Amino acid sequence: MSQPRILALVGSLRAASINRKLAEAAVQTAPEGVEVTIYEGLGDIPFYNEDIDVPGSVPAAAQALRDAVAAADGLLLLTPEYNGTTSAVLKNAIDWASRPYGAGALKDRPVAVLSGSISPNAAKWAHGDTVKSVGIAGGRVVEEAHLHFAGFGERFADAHPREDAQALTELAGAVAALVEAARGTLVSA
């Protein structure tokens, strides 16, 4: 297998998002020989609409996401919790990557879901909804790679997650589990 490629999709568009910072820390924890890339441009993708999902006319931003997902060996999804569920931007990315139905770029792709918020709930509702959406959309959820981060306000108030040894250890474990799942998929394919 060539160098494994993991694509991180961050469900928050806010530049200073802790979920974005967790993705940056995950890039840092990647095992040697593994490439983890944070996808840029989720905010440019129009809401999924079957009327504009027409071969040859798919919006460029949506096609770019599909191509990036198809080129990745696994996906790392980072979800905040907005009003008790996953963000619209992440759900929209899942919707675009899952089409065409039954043959989308997400089909059989190993996916790890990380959730986090300022609350003690650690965005577990958003996590559950994201896992459900990915599974229905055809992705292969890697349960061993799940993480939940609570209390962002206190835990990461004065430091980036890359400066938190426990967070780095947890992220390294999640990325390693996702990479192993991706290798298993490619070896058996």
C-alpha contacts under 8 A as a table, 3 or more apart, distances in Angstrom:
res1	aa1	res2	aa2	distance
1	M	4	P	7.41
1	M	183	R	7.60
1	M	186	L	7.52
1	M	187	V	7.70
3	Q	33	G	5.70
3	Q	34	V	5.71
3	Q	35	E	6.98
4	P	33	G	7.18
4	P	34	V	5.05
4	P	35	E	6.20
4	P	72	A	7.83
4	P	73	D	6.11
4	P	179	V	7.01
4	P	182	A	7.68
4	P	183	R	7.64
5	R	34	V	6.15
5	R	35	E	4.86
5	R	36	V	5.99
5	R	37	T	7.68
5	R	71	A	7.81
5	R	72	A	5.12
5	R	73	D	5.24
5	R	74	G	6.77
6	I	34	V	7.56
6	I	35	E	6.09
6	I	36	V	4.64
6	I	37	T	6.34
6	I	72	A	5.57
6	I	73	D	5.83
6	I	74	G	4.89
6	I	75	L	5.56
6	I	76	L	6.84
6	I	179	V	7.61
7	L	36	V	5.84
7	L	37	T	5.09
7	L	38	I	5.99
7	L	39	Y	6.52
7	L	68	A	7.61
7	L	69	V	7.00
7	L	72	A	5.91
7	L	73	D	7.89
7	L	74	G	6.41
7	L	75	L	4.90
7	L	76	L	6.03
8	A	23	A	6.73
8	A	36	V	6.97
8	A	37	T	5.94
8	A	38	I	4.62
8	A	39	Y	5.91
8	A	75	L	5.80
8	A	76	L	4.49
8	A	77	L	5.73
8	A	78	L	7.38
9	L	38	I	6.27
9	L	39	Y	5.64
9	L	42	L	7.95
9	L	75	L	7.37
9	L	76	L	6.27
9	L	77	L	4.94
9	L	78	L	6.26
9	L	90	L	7.34
10	V	13	L	7.46
10	V	19	N	6.55
10	V	20	R	5.97
10	V	23	A	7.21
10	V	38	I	7.57
10	V	39	Y	7.62
10	V	77	L	6.11
10	V	78	L	4.87
10	V	79	T	6.44
10	V	90	L	7.05
11	G	19	N	7.58
11	G	77	L	7.44
11	G	78	L	5.86
11	G	79	T	4.89
11	G	80	P	6.30
11	G	86	T	7.61
11	G	87	S	5.82
11	G	88	A	7.80
11	G	89	V	5.82
11	G	90	L	4.62
12	S	17	S	6.45
12	S	19	N	6.88
12	S	20	R	7.10
12	S	79	T	7.16
12	S	80	P	6.59
12	S	87	S	7.08
12	S	89	V	7.28
12	S	90	L	7.83
13	L	17	S	7.41
13	L	42	L	7.78
13	L	43	G	6.66
13	L	89	V	7.92
14	R	17	S	5.16
15	A	20	R	7.48
16	A	20	R	7.17
16	A	21	K	7.47
17	S	20	R	5.09
17	S	21	K	6.40
18	I	21	K	4.79
18	I	22	L	6.04
18	I	152	F	7.20
18	I	156	F	7.78
18	I	161	P	7.92
19	N	22	L	4.95
19	N	23	A	6.29
19	N	78	L	6.02
19	N	79	T	6.86
19	N	80	P	6.67
19	N	115	S	7.73
19	N	116	G	6.75
20	R	23	A	5.03
20	R	24	E	6.32
20	R	78	L	7.77
21	K	24	E	4.90
21	K	25	A	6.20
21	K	160	H	6.65
21	K	161	P	6.42
21	K	162	R	7.86
22	L	25	A	4.98
22	L	26	A	6.09
22	L	161	P	5.94
22	L	162	R	7.54
23	A	26	A	4.91
23	A	27	V	6.35
23	A	38	I	6.91
23	A	78	L	7.20
24	E	27	V	5.20
24	E	28	Q	6.65
24	E	38	I	7.55
24	E	162	R	7.70
25	A	28	Q	5.04
25	A	29	T	6.45
25	A	161	P	6.22
25	A	162	R	4.82
25	A	168	L	6.78
25	A	171	L	7.51
26	A	29	T	5.05
26	A	30	A	6.43
26	A	36	V	7.63
26	A	168	L	7.33
26	A	171	L	5.57
26	A	172	A	6.70
26	A	175	V	7.05
27	V	30	A	5.55
27	V	35	E	7.68
27	V	36	V	5.17
27	V	37	T	6.83
27	V	38	I	7.93
28	Q	162	R	7.70
29	T	168	L	6.59
29	T	171	L	6.72
29	T	172	A	4.94
29	T	175	V	7.53
30	A	34	V	5.90
30	A	35	E	6.97
30	A	36	V	6.64
30	A	172	A	6.38
30	A	175	V	6.34
30	A	176	A	7.26
31	P	34	V	5.59
31	P	172	A	7.66
31	P	175	V	7.95
31	P	176	A	6.85
34	V	179	V	7.91
39	Y	42	L	7.42
41	G	44	D	5.30
41	G	45	I	7.13
41	G	61	A	7.27
42	L	45	I	5.62
42	L	61	A	7.97
42	L	65	L	7.84
42	L	89	V	6.59
42	L	90	L	7.82
42	L	93	A	6.96
43	G	89	V	6.77
44	D	61	A	6.15
45	I	59	P	7.70
45	I	61	A	5.15
45	I	62	A	5.44
45	I	93	A	7.87
46	P	59	P	7.76
46	P	61	A	7.88
46	P	62	A	7.40
47	F	92	N	6.07
48	Y	53	D	7.77
48	Y	92	N	6.20
48	Y	95	D	6.49
48	Y	96	W	6.17
49	N	52	I	5.68
49	N	53	D	6.41
50	E	53	D	4.84
50	E	54	V	7.36
51	D	54	V	6.87
52	I	57	S	6.85
52	I	58	V	6.09
52	I	59	P	7.29
53	D	57	S	6.86
53	D	58	V	5.03
53	D	59	P	7.62
54	V	57	S	5.26
54	V	58	V	5.60
55	P	58	V	6.21
58	V	62	A	6.71
58	V	63	Q	6.21
59	P	62	A	5.36
59	P	63	Q	6.26
60	A	63	Q	5.08
60	A	64	A	6.03
61	A	64	A	5.12
61	A	65	L	6.42
62	A	65	L	5.17
62	A	66	R	6.32
62	A	96	W	6.50
63	Q	66	R	4.98
63	Q	67	D	6.06
64	A	67	D	5.10
64	A	68	A	6.13
65	L	68	A	5.08
65	L	69	V	6.13
65	L	93	A	7.59
65	L	96	W	7.85
65	L	97	A	7.01
66	R	69	V	5.18
66	R	70	A	6.06
66	R	96	W	7.04
66	R	97	A	5.22
66	R	104	G	7.85
66	R	105	A	5.85
67	D	70	A	5.06
67	D	71	A	6.15
67	D	105	A	7.47
68	A	71	A	5.13
68	A	72	A	6.30
69	V	72	A	5.20
69	V	75	L	7.45
69	V	97	A	7.00
69	V	105	A	5.83
69	V	106	L	6.68
70	A	73	D	7.85
70	A	105	A	4.76
70	A	106	L	7.14
72	A	75	L	7.02
73	D	109	R	6.89
73	D	110	P	7.31
73	D	179	V	7.98
73	D	182	A	5.60
73	D	183	R	7.96
73	D	186	L	7.97
74	G	109	R	5.80
74	G	110	P	4.86
74	G	111	V	5.77
74	G	112	A	7.99
74	G	178	L	6.72
74	G	179	V	7.09
74	G	182	A	5.73
75	L	109	R	7.25
75	L	110	P	6.32
75	L	111	V	4.67
75	L	112	A	6.28
75	L	178	L	7.95
76	L	111	V	5.87
76	L	112	A	4.91
76	L	113	V	6.06
76	L	114	L	7.46
76	L	175	V	7.89
76	L	178	L	7.89
77	L	111	V	7.20
77	L	112	A	6.11
77	L	113	V	4.82
77	L	114	L	6.08
78	L	113	V	6.01
78	L	114	L	4.76
78	L	115	S	5.66
78	L	116	G	7.82
79	T	86	T	6.08
79	T	87	S	6.89
79	T	90	L	7.24
79	T	113	V	7.41
79	T	114	L	6.24
79	T	115	S	4.80
79	T	116	G	6.63
79	T	123	A	7.64
79	T	126	A	6.73
79	T	127	H	6.73
79	T	130	T	7.73
80	P	86	T	6.33
80	P	87	S	6.63
80	P	115	S	5.83
80	P	116	G	5.44
80	P	117	S	5.81
80	P	123	A	6.18
80	P	126	A	6.86
81	E	84	G	5.71
81	E	85	T	5.29
81	E	86	T	5.25
81	E	87	S	6.52
81	E	115	S	7.68
81	E	116	G	7.23
81	E	117	S	6.39
81	E	123	A	4.98
81	E	124	K	7.95
81	E	125	W	7.27
81	E	126	A	5.13
81	E	127	H	7.98
82	Y	85	T	5.45
82	Y	86	T	6.00
82	Y	87	S	5.74
82	Y	126	A	7.61
84	G	123	A	7.59
84	G	125	W	5.88
84	G	126	A	6.22
85	T	123	A	7.83
85	T	125	W	5.67
85	T	126	A	4.01
85	T	127	H	7.71
85	T	129	D	6.38
86	T	90	L	6.96
86	T	91	K	6.85
86	T	125	W	7.71
86	T	126	A	4.23
86	T	127	H	6.98
86	T	129	D	6.46
86	T	130	T	6.25
87	S	90	L	5.49
87	S	91	K	6.35
87	S	126	A	7.82
88	A	91	K	5.07
88	A	92	N	5.89
89	V	92	N	5.13
89	V	93	A	6.30
90	L	93	A	5.06
90	L	94	I	6.33
91	K	94	I	5.09
91	K	95	D	6.21
91	K	130	T	7.39
91	K	133	S	7.66
92	N	95	D	4.98
92	N	96	W	6.26
93	A	96	W	5.25
93	A	97	A	6.04
94	I	97	A	5.16
94	I	98	S	6.01
94	I	106	L	7.74
94	I	133	S	7.45
94	I	134	V	6.73
94	I	137	A	7.31
95	D	98	S	5.29
95	D	99	R	6.80
95	D	137	A	7.41
96	W	99	R	5.66
97	A	104	G	5.85
97	A	105	A	5.41
97	A	106	L	5.41
98	S	101	Y	6.30
98	S	102	G	7.50
98	S	103	A	7.40
98	S	104	G	4.45
98	S	105	A	6.12
98	S	106	L	5.18
98	S	107	K	6.73
98	S	137	A	5.36
98	S	138	G	6.92
99	R	102	G	7.13
99	R	103	A	6.58
99	R	104	G	4.33
99	R	105	A	7.27
100	P	103	A	5.50
100	P	104	G	4.96
101	Y	104	G	6.10
102	G	107	K	6.92
102	G	138	G	7.18
103	A	107	K	6.20
104	G	107	K	5.56
105	A	109	R	7.65
106	L	109	R	5.34
106	L	137	A	7.12
106	L	138	G	6.19
106	L	139	G	5.27
107	K	137	A	7.12
107	K	138	G	4.46
107	K	139	G	5.03
107	K	140	R	7.61
108	D	138	G	5.85
108	D	139	G	4.83
108	D	140	R	5.21
109	R	138	G	7.77
109	R	139	G	5.02
109	R	140	R	5.54
109	R	182	A	7.69
110	P	139	G	6.20
110	P	140	R	4.64
110	P	141	V	5.87
110	P	142	V	6.21
110	P	178	L	6.84
110	P	181	A	6.30
110	P	182	A	5.87
110	P	185	T	7.82
111	V	134	V	7.81
111	V	139	G	6.41
111	V	140	R	5.83
111	V	141	V	4.88
111	V	142	V	5.67
111	V	178	L	7.00
112	A	141	V	6.14
112	A	142	V	5.33
112	A	143	E	7.01
112	A	145	A	5.36
112	A	146	H	5.85
112	A	174	A	7.45
112	A	178	L	6.27
113	V	127	H	6.73
113	V	130	T	7.36
113	V	131	V	6.85
113	V	141	V	7.90
113	V	145	A	7.13
113	V	146	H	5.29
113	V	147	L	6.91
114	L	127	H	6.97
114	L	146	H	5.56
114	L	147	L	4.72
114	L	148	H	5.88
114	L	149	F	7.89
115	S	122	A	6.41
115	S	123	A	5.43
115	S	124	K	6.67
115	S	126	A	7.15
115	S	127	H	5.57
115	S	147	L	6.32
115	S	148	H	4.87
115	S	149	F	6.16
116	G	122	A	4.72
116	G	123	A	5.05
116	G	124	K	7.77
116	G	148	H	5.57
116	G	149	F	4.34
116	G	150	A	5.68
116	G	152	F	7.31
117	S	120	P	7.70
117	S	121	N	7.55
117	S	122	A	5.15
117	S	123	A	5.44
117	S	149	F	6.61
117	S	150	A	5.55
117	S	151	G	6.34
117	S	152	F	5.75
118	I	122	A	7.15
118	I	150	A	5.96
118	I	151	G	4.37
118	I	152	F	4.44
118	I	153	G	5.36
118	I	154	E	7.98
119	S	122	A	5.87
119	S	123	A	7.37
119	S	150	A	5.80
119	S	151	G	5.28
119	S	152	F	7.45
120	P	150	A	4.96
120	P	151	G	5.57
121	N	124	K	5.94
121	N	150	A	6.28
122	A	148	H	5.39
122	A	149	F	5.02
122	A	150	A	3.97
122	A	151	G	7.09
123	A	126	A	5.28
123	A	127	H	6.09
123	A	148	H	7.07
123	A	149	F	7.68
123	A	150	A	7.44
124	K	127	H	4.73
124	K	128	G	6.05
124	K	148	H	6.92
125	W	128	G	5.13
125	W	129	D	6.24
126	A	129	D	5.09
126	A	130	T	6.03
127	H	130	T	5.13
127	H	131	V	6.13
128	G	131	V	5.15
128	G	132	K	6.13
129	D	132	K	5.07
129	D	133	S	6.09
130	T	133	S	5.06
130	T	134	V	6.06
131	V	134	V	5.21
131	V	135	G	6.08
131	V	141	V	6.81
132	K	135	G	5.20
132	K	136	I	6.17
133	S	136	I	5.25
133	S	137	A	5.98
134	V	137	A	4.97
134	V	138	G	6.36
134	V	139	G	5.25
134	V	140	R	7.53
134	V	141	V	7.10
135	G	138	G	5.32
135	G	139	G	5.24
135	G	140	R	6.31
135	G	141	V	6.37
136	I	139	G	7.43
142	V	145	A	5.64
142	V	146	H	7.22
142	V	177	A	7.65
142	V	178	L	6.56
142	V	181	A	7.05
143	E	146	H	5.49
144	E	174	A	7.11
144	E	177	A	6.28
144	E	178	L	7.98
145	A	173	G	7.08
145	A	174	A	4.09
145	A	175	V	6.83
145	A	176	A	7.92
145	A	177	A	5.38
145	A	178	L	5.98
146	H	174	A	6.50
147	L	170	E	7.49
147	L	171	L	7.83
147	L	174	A	7.19
149	F	152	F	7.18
151	G	154	E	5.65
151	G	155	R	5.92
152	F	155	R	5.12
152	F	156	F	5.37
152	F	157	A	6.98
153	G	156	F	6.02
153	G	157	A	5.25
154	E	157	A	5.29
155	R	158	D	7.88
156	F	159	A	5.12
156	F	160	H	6.07
156	F	161	P	6.38
159	A	162	R	7.99
159	A	163	E	6.19
159	A	164	D	7.51
160	H	163	E	5.54
160	H	164	D	7.24
161	P	164	D	5.10
161	P	167	A	6.23
161	P	168	L	7.19
162	R	165	A	7.40
162	R	167	A	7.30
162	R	168	L	6.17
163	E	168	L	7.83
164	D	167	A	5.30
164	D	168	L	6.25
165	A	168	L	5.11
165	A	169	T	6.18
166	Q	169	T	5.09
166	Q	170	E	6.18
167	A	170	E	5.11
167	A	171	L	5.99
168	L	171	L	5.06
168	L	172	A	5.93
169	T	172	A	5.13
169	T	173	G	6.28
170	E	173	G	5.16
170	E	174	A	6.30
171	L	174	A	5.06
171	L	175	V	6.10
172	A	175	V	5.20
172	A	176	A	6.00
173	G	176	A	5.10
173	G	177	A	6.13
174	A	177	A	5.17
174	A	178	L	6.22
175	V	178	L	5.07
175	V	179	V	6.10
176	A	179	V	5.05
176	A	180	E	6.17
177	A	180	E	5.13
177	A	181	A	6.25
178	L	181	A	5.07
178	L	182	A	6.15
179	V	182	A	4.95
179	V	183	R	6.10
180	E	183	R	5.04
180	E	184	G	6.14
181	A	184	G	5.07
181	A	185	T	6.28
182	A	185	T	5.14
182	A	186	L	6.26
183	R	186	L	5.16
183	R	187	V	5.94
184	G	187	V	5.18
184	G	188	S	6.19
185	T	188	S	5.44
185	T	189	A	6.04
186	L	189	A	5.01
